[in-house]
Amino acid sequence: MNIVDENFVPQDEMDEEFLKDMQEEQESDFDEDEFSRIMNEIDKEQKDRENDFAEKLDYFYEHTLAHPDTLEEMEEEGFTEMEHVWHVGYVHVTPYKPKPKSKKRYYKIVEQDDKYNKGVFEWQASDNYAVHQTTGILGDDFHGQLLFPLDDGTWWCVGYSC
């Protein structure tokens, strides 16, 4: 007795037909105008962020208490490249002592807003800023926030990732 499925299609023919169907579906669903609109919107948002950061950076240079060498180092390390740093806001900080006899200086942000890190910022005396940094899941990337003191008593909070 020979049993033959009359609907049997060899696997390679099924794959070709499946790919053809998928391609037709993608072509029919793809709206080039919508795609262009979305890409233009993304470009505009990026330019707006870059312009906003440039304005904040100018303000920082005019009002910073950071050491001049720190500013030069920041420029050399690409600090102003928007894909790695961004303006978070202007904040107030309070000193924080994790241990009574600790000689290191630490700060916490006073403002209670989710955009600000709730962690402890460690003071980097030689560079005149405070940092809170975490490491990514693979250990070769990191992100956090920097706090730079300004001459009006506020601190500039900058997010970064590498």
Summary of the structure (lengths in Angstrom):
residues: 162
radius of gyration: 26.5
end to end distance: 68.1
largest distance: 94.0
contacts: 358
relative contact order: 0.13
helix: 37%
strand: 27%
